[in-house]
Amino acid sequence: MSNLILRNEPLGRPWPGTDPFLFCAHHLDQYPQATAEQGVDMRQLGGRELGHDFSGKDGFSMYHGVNVPGFPAHPHRGFETITIVPQGLVDHADSLGATARYGDGDVQWLTAGRGAQHSEMFPLRSREHGNPLDLYQIWLNLPARSKMADPEFVMLWGENIPKYRTDGAEVNVIAGRYLPQEGSQAEIVPLAPGRNSWAANPDADVAVWQITLQPGASLTLPPATGKGTRRTVYFHDGKQLQVDGEAISGPRLIEVIADSAVPLHNSGDNVVQIVVLQGVPIGEPVVAYGPFVMNTAEEIEQARRDYGRTQFGGWPWSSHGPVHAAGQGRFAKHPGSDAIEEPPVK
């Protein structure tokens, strides 16, 4: 048995977090052909509790959407959401006035801080073919000193996210510097998160790495540099993975010693997909009530009162689940600006 593995357990839903992470929800849906309204034909939605459908019936859920799947306007306070979309589209709107359409490898980072509402709808674009959606949403906690920080919205376009590739292995470096152990390639530096993010603190040693291993491929995770960093490997797709030589059948949650290099090897005949989350624990009490994550019950009650009184800035959109026009490309409009940001052309 490997002495680098601290914990090895079945991977539940959502994936449990290791401080400073709260959890990760992975949505993998095979949506059918789109209607003209970019949704699902109502004739295909029988037997569902529309508005609260997590059934997975016929390979997909509608979540809190009715015609278009997704999550209409809802509030957050006290933490951050990191939304990774390898495949499919998300239409974003929030109480700050920001709006976006992103996906196909993009990442959206929202530091909710003292409070924000946002909507995340999943428009379907193809009327001839199915519409798969692959989406991860990671909840990253904030320390007490940052829980009431100003909210901030950051877009990380997929074309700009640095990647490390070697012999059938690929690492999508979303957060946390990555120093390859194979060869002599220089350290890979990620894009910057929000200013008040726990990940913006270099001593927090936060990393979010998406890893793909083709059959037979190997990769060695570099040692962490933070003091007390914890590292969790979410082996969520594929059959066989060797971690420091120990054979593991997925899906599994594997916590490994962070300050040592950890060899990974895909010993099966299927592609292996892994998400690695690491960081120095915040080490503070966590009191959660749905979309609010604070340190005390009194702070949760205050969050509920504040939201009831202010709606965290209100909702400036005509719909609780706004969806952009069919054919609209990826873009982002940030709070307080009329400028349209688009992904780079490569």
C-alpha positions in Angstrom: 0.0 0.0 0.0 1.3 3.5 -0.9 2.4 5.6 2.0 1.4 8.7 0.0 -2.3 8.0 0.2 -4.1 9.4 3.3 -7.7 8.7 2.3 -9.3 6.5 -0.3 -13.1 6.4 -0.4 -16.0 6.1 -2.9 -16.8 9.4 -4.7 -20.2 10.6 -3.6 -22.4 13.3 -5.1 -21.6 16.1 -4.8 -18.0 15.5 -4.2 -17.1 16.4 -0.6 -14.6 19.2 -0.2 -11.4 19.3 1.7 -10.8 22.7 3.5 -10.5 25.3 1.9 -13.0 23.7 -0.6 -16.6 23.1 0.4 -17.6 20.7 -2.4 -17.7 20.2 -6.2 -20.8 19.4 -8.2 -20.2 17.7 -11.5 -23.0 17.9 -14.1 -22.8 15.6 -17.1 -26.0 15.8 -19.2 -26.9 14.5 -22.6 -29.5 17.0 -23.7 -31.6 16.2 -26.8 -32.0 18.4 -29.9 -32.8 22.1 -29.1 -36.1 23.8 -29.7 -36.2 27.3 -31.4 -36.1 28.7 -27.8 -32.8 26.8 -27.1 -34.6 24.5 -24.7 -36.0 21.0 -24.5 -39.3 20.1 -26.2 -41.9 19.9 -23.5 -43.2 16.6 -25.0 -39.9 15.1 -23.8 -40.2 16.3 -20.2 -43.1 14.1 -18.9 -42.6 12.5 -15.5 -40.4 15.3 -14.2 -40.8 17.7 -11.3 -40.1 20.7 -13.5 -38.5 23.5 -11.5 -36.7 21.0 -9.3 -35.6 18.1 -11.6 -32.4 16.3 -10.6 -33.8 12.9 -11.9 -31.2 12.2 -14.7 -34.1 10.8 -16.6 -33.2 10.0 -20.3 -29.6 11.0 -19.5 -30.3 14.6 -18.3 -31.8 16.8 -15.6 -33.5 20.2 -16.0 -32.4 21.3 -12.5 -34.4 24.4 -11.6 -35.1 25.3 -15.3 -38.5 24.6 -17.0 -37.9 25.0 -20.8 -34.2 25.8 -20.7 -32.2 23.7 -18.1 -30.2 25.4 -15.5 -30.3 27.5 -12.3 -32.3 30.7 -12.4 -31.5 33.6 -10.1 -30.3 32.6 -6.7 -28.1 34.3 -4.0 -24.7 33.5 -2.5 -22.7 35.0 0.4 -19.4 34.1 2.0 -17.6 32.0 -0.6 -16.6 31.6 -4.3 -17.9 29.6 -7.2 -15.5 28.3 -9.8 -17.5 27.0 -12.8 -15.6 24.9 -15.4 -17.4 24.1 -18.6 -15.4 21.6 -20.8 -18.4 21.2 -23.1 -21.7 23.0 -23.6 -22.7 26.6 -22.9 -23.8 28.6 -19.9 -25.6 31.9 -20.0 -24.7 34.0 -16.9 -26.4 37.0 -15.4 -25.9 38.6 -12.0 -27.1 41.3 -9.6 -23.8 43.2 -10.3 -25.0 43.8 -13.9 -22.6 41.4 -15.4 -23.7 39.0 -18.1 -21.9 36.4 -20.3 -22.2 33.4 -22.5 -19.3 31.0 -22.0 -18.4 27.3 -22.3 -16.3 24.9 -24.4 -13.4 25.1 -22.1 -14.0 28.4 -20.3 -14.0 29.0 -16.6 -16.0 31.6 -14.7 -14.9 32.7 -11.2 -17.4 34.5 -9.0 -16.2 35.8 -5.6 -19.6 36.2 -3.9 -18.2 38.0 -0.8 -20.8 40.0 1.0 -23.5 38.9 -1.5 -24.5 38.5 -5.1 -27.3 36.9 -7.0 -26.5 35.0 -10.3 -28.3 32.9 -12.8 -26.7 30.0 -14.7 -28.8 28.7 -17.6 -27.7 26.0 -20.1 -29.0 27.0 -23.6 -29.0 24.2 -26.2 -27.5 25.2 -29.5 -28.0 22.4 -32.0 -31.4 21.6 -33.4 -30.1 18.7 -35.5 -28.0 16.8 -32.9 -27.8 16.2 -29.2 -26.4 18.8 -26.8 -24.0 17.4 -24.2 -23.1 19.5 -21.2 -20.1 18.8 -19.0 -19.8 21.2 -16.1 -18.0 21.4 -12.8 -18.9 23.9 -10.1 -16.5 24.1 -7.2 -17.3 26.0 -4.0 -14.2 27.6 -2.5 -14.5 29.0 1.0 -13.4 32.5 2.1 -11.8 33.3 5.4 -13.7 35.4 7.9 -11.8 38.6 6.9 -13.0 38.2 3.2 -16.5 37.0 3.6 -17.9 40.5 3.4 -15.6 41.6 0.6 -17.0 43.3 -2.6 -18.2 40.6 -5.0 -16.2 40.2 -8.2 -16.8 38.4 -11.5 -13.8 37.0 -13.6 -13.9 35.2 -16.9 -11.0 32.8 -17.8 -11.3 32.1 -21.5 -10.4 28.5 -22.4 -8.0 29.7 -25.1 -5.9 31.6 -22.4 -5.9 28.9 -19.8 -2.4 27.4 -19.7 -2.0 23.6 -20.3 0.8 21.1 -19.8 0.9 18.2 -22.2 3.2 15.2 -22.3 2.9 11.7 -23.8 -0.8 11.2 -23.5 -1.3 13.4 -20.4 -2.8 16.9 -20.2 -3.2 19.2 -17.3 -5.5 22.2 -17.5 -4.0 24.7 -15.1 -6.9 26.7 -13.8 -5.4 27.8 -10.5 -2.1 27.1 -8.8 1.4 27.1 -10.4 2.3 23.8 -12.0 5.9 22.6 -12.1 6.2 19.6 -14.5 8.2 16.7 -13.1 8.7 15.2 -16.6 11.5 16.9 -18.6 12.7 20.4 -18.0 9.7 22.5 -19.0 9.4 25.8 -17.0 6.8 26.3 -14.3 3.3 27.0 -15.7 1.6 30.1 -14.3 -2.2 30.2 -14.2 -4.4 33.2 -14.9 -5.3 35.5 -12.0 -8.4 34.9 -9.9 -10.4 37.7 -8.3 -8.6 40.2 -6.0 -10.3 38.9 -2.8 -10.1 35.3 -3.7 -8.5 32.9 -1.2 -6.5 31.7 -4.3 -5.1 35.2 -4.7 -3.1 34.7 -1.5 0.2 32.9 -2.6 0.5 31.4 0.9 -2.9 29.7 0.5 -1.3 27.4 -2.2 -4.7 26.9 -3.9 -4.6 24.7 -7.0 -7.3 23.6 -9.4 -6.0 21.2 -12.0 -8.0 19.2 -14.6 -6.1 16.1 -15.7 -6.7 13.8 -18.7 -4.7 10.6 -19.0 -5.0 8.5 -22.1 -4.6 4.7 -21.7 -1.1 3.9 -20.7 -0.2 7.6 -19.9 1.6 8.7 -16.7 2.0 11.9 -14.9 3.7 13.0 -11.6 2.0 15.6 -9.5 4.6 18.1 -8.3 5.1 18.6 -4.5 3.0 21.4 -3.0 4.8 24.4 -1.6 2.4 25.7 1.0 2.7 25.1 4.7 0.0 22.5 5.7 -1.4 22.2 2.1 -4.0 19.4 1.6 -4.5 17.8 -1.8 -7.4 15.8 -3.0 -7.5 13.8 -6.2 -11.0 13.2 -7.6 -10.8 10.2 -10.0 -14.2 10.5 -11.5 -14.1 9.0 -15.0 -12.3 5.9 -16.2 -11.7 2.4 -14.8 -8.1 2.0 -13.5 -5.7 4.4 -12.0 -2.4 3.7 -10.2 -1.5 6.2 -7.5 2.1 5.8 -6.4 1.8 2.2 -7.7 -1.4 1.4 -5.9 -4.2 0.2 -8.2 -7.5 2.0 -7.7 -10.8 1.4 -9.5 -12.9 4.5 -10.0 -14.7 6.6 -9.2 -12.8 7.4 -6.0 -11.8 10.4 -3.8 -8.1 10.0 -2.9 -6.4 12.4 -0.5 -2.6 12.3 -0.9 0.3 13.8 0.9 0.7 17.2 -0.7 4.4 17.9 -0.1 5.6 14.8 -2.0 5.6 14.2 -5.8 2.8 11.7 -6.5 3.0 9.4 -9.6 -0.2 8.7 -11.5 -0.6 6.1 -14.2 -3.6 5.1 -16.3 -3.4 1.3 -16.2 -6.8 0.7 -17.9 -8.0 0.8 -21.5 -10.3 3.9 -21.0 -9.4 7.6 -20.7 -9.1 8.7 -17.1 -10.4 12.1 -16.0 -9.2 13.6 -12.7 -9.7 16.9 -10.9 -7.1 17.9 -8.3 -8.1 20.4 -5.6 -5.5 21.6 -3.1 -4.9 24.5 -0.7 -3.9 25.5 2.8 -6.9 25.0 5.0 -8.6 28.1 6.3 -9.2 26.3 9.5 -12.3 28.3 10.6 -15.7 27.2 11.7 -18.1 26.6 8.7 -21.8 27.2 9.1 -23.8 26.8 5.9 -27.4 27.4 5.1 -28.1 26.7 1.4 -26.4 29.4 -0.6 -24.8 31.1 2.4 -21.5 30.0 4.0 -20.4 31.9 7.1 -18.6 31.2 10.4 -21.5 31.5 12.9 -25.2 30.9 13.0 -25.7 34.6 13.8 -23.9 35.5 10.6 -26.2 33.1 8.6 -29.3 34.8 10.2 -27.8 38.2 9.2 -27.3 37.0 5.7 -30.9 35.9 5.5 -32.1 39.3 6.8 -29.8 41.2 4.4 -31.0 39.2 1.4 -34.6 39.8 2.3 -34.0 43.5 2.7 -31.6 44.3 -0.2 -31.8 41.3 -2.5 -28.0 41.8 -2.7 -28.4 44.6 -5.1 -31.6 43.5 -6.7 -32.1 41.8 -10.1 -31.7 44.1 -13.1 -32.9 41.5 -15.7 -36.4 41.0 -17.0 -36.3 37.2 -16.5 -35.0 35.2 -13.5 -33.2 32.9 -16.0 -32.2 35.1 -19.0 -31.0 33.4 -22.1 -29.1 35.1 -24.9 -30.3 34.8 -28.6 -29.7 31.6 -30.5 -26.4 31.8 -32.4 -24.9 34.3 -29.9 -21.2 33.6 -29.5 -19.2 33.5 -26.3 -18.7 36.9 -24.6 -18.7 38.7 -21.3 -19.8 42.1 -20.1 -18.5 43.2 -16.7 -20.2 45.2 -14.1 -20.2 49.0 -14.7 -19.0 48.7 -18.3 -20.6 48.6 -21.7 -17.5 47.0 -23.2 -17.9 43.5 -24.6 -15.1 41.1 -23.9 -14.7 38.2 -26.3 -12.4 35.2 -26.2 -9.2 35.5 -28.3 -9.1 34.2 -31.8 -6.5 31.4 -32.1 
